Amino acid sequence: MIAAAIILVVVAMIGAPLFTVLAAGGLLASHSADISPDILVIEMNRLASSPNMIAIPLFTFAGVLMSSGGAPQRLVNFYRAALGWMPGGLAIVTVGSCAFFTAYSGASGVTILALGGLLYPILRGEGYKERFSLGLLTTSGSLGLLFPPSLAILIYGIVAGVSIEKMFLAGIVPGTLLMIMLAVYSMIYGNKSHVDRHEFEFSTLVTATRGCVWDLLLPVGVVVGIFGGYVSIMEAAAATAAYVIIVEVYVYREISLRTQFYDLLVESCVLFGSLLAILLVALGLTNLMIDAQLPMKLLAAIENHITSPLEFLLLLNLFLLLVGAMMDIFSALIVVVPLILPLATRYGIDPVHLGIIFLANLEIGYSTPPVGINLFIASQRFGKTIVTLFKSTLPFLLLMLIWLMMVTYIPELSLWWNYE
């Protein structure tokens, strides 16, 4: 049993697909616990039948269309016209553009690839130092994970059995707070470094707004539709996909139905298919661990050393920062959430608040070694070493750690909607 587990770990470390490792782990666990492996198939069927699953491929498809169309350039033009006059204005443009784009693309890697190459030469050309520019773009790649319709929030809601609408509401204030903190730091840096500013011109703002008005209306429609009670999550996802198709194909004409649409559809299917395969086997494995009372055993071990919720949250943050540095966000959500949730409930942590803490940690983990995905993607995009990029991110990571402490120990930031 131990030898087989070690083999699985080694196979995972050398690059085997995660779903195959999880599936093998599930079969191994069921065999060792004398539990029928049928539970894996039952859980797969239950998950595949979940109505919330429909939203994930539709939002994924919308994000792929936007990243392949002209949305990145249109958004940069708008934010630059609106905020370029401020000290550090272009850095604030970067923060806003990345947050908007990540919320829809669902992955920081896409954001860095789509916006990094566009914004990096502009930042350098207007007087921002290389280190600041690299750090800003690398860490900003994961902004937006707490804003609707983030795929990370969707998956947490499905895995934890928590209302997705409540999770969307809970992420708004913490996500906005982080953007404000980064914007203030950018303004201070821009003022001290005397970077170039752009004179505000109302006509330029009007032109830029006209150029991306259909992009800007999309998040407004999603938020109003869901929280106004007009549409469900699934209906909002379908409407978003249809809206983006119309905008990119017929309004802006950035995507051709004849030459590009099929390839983009295939790309979306591959992205969702890989995620679905991991979800199916991971949740089956989770049920096996619950049947084997693993969460209860962990709880018993922790209770011997931790006596208060504050101590538990501190340990949780340290653990999740490590997880975020070692695993991609979707794998971490699927594998770790079912183990942590019963422990957090025992210490009185609201599942919605736990979700925001979880995502905040993983957002930071994206930019920390040894496996911070933002560092590797930025290294490929900008041609810099991992060490150089990590040093560049340190001031931003410090701000994000302060933000994490605020989100963790001030639950009202996440549960504000529950105090009305």
Number of C-alpha atoms within 10 A of each C-alpha: 10 7 7 12 15 11 13 18 13 13 15 16 11 8 8 13 14 19 20 17 20 24 19 17 19 24 19 18 20 21 13 10 12 10 14 12 17 12 17 22 13 13 20 19 13 12 19 15 11 10 11 18 17 16 21 23 22 23 27 26 27 24 24 21 27 23 20 15 20 17 24 22 17 20 26 22 21 24 21 25 25 21 21 21 16 19 24 27 25 30 28 26 23 26 25 21 28 28 24 22 28 28 26 27 25 23 25 27 23 21 29 26 17 20 23 25 15 14 22 18 13 14 22 16 12 14 15 23 13 14 15 22 22 26 23 24 27 30 30 28 32 30 27 31 29 29 27 24 29 23 24 22 28 22 21 25 22 19 20 20 11 17 15 21 18 17 25 23 20 25 28 17 19 22 22 16 16 21 20 15 16 20 22 15 18 22 19 13 17 22 16 11 14 13 19 20 19 16 11 15 11 11 10 15 18 14 14 20 20 14 18 20 15 17 22 17 10 15 18 10 14 21 18 12 17 18 15 11 10 11 15 16 23 18 16 21 24 19 20 24 21 14 16 22 20 14 19 21 17 13 11 15 14 17 21 13 14 8 9 13 15 12 12 18 16 12 16 20 16 13 15 17 13 13 19 19 17 21 26 23 25 30 23 25 26 24 16 22 19 13 13 16 12 14 19 15 11 14 19 12 11 13 15 8 10 14 11 11 15 13 12 18 19 13 12 20 20 11 12 22 20 18 20 29 22 19 19 18 21 18 18 18 26 23 19 17 18 21 18 18 17 18 20 19 12 12 18 11 17 15 19 24 21 23 25 28 26 25 23 30 26 29 29 24 28 28 29 25 18 16 18 22 24 31 27 20 19 26 19 13 15 16 10 14 13 20 11 14 26 23 14 21 23 16 14 21 20 12 14 21 16 13 17 23 15 16 23 24 14 12 18 17 20 27 20 13 12 10 6 5
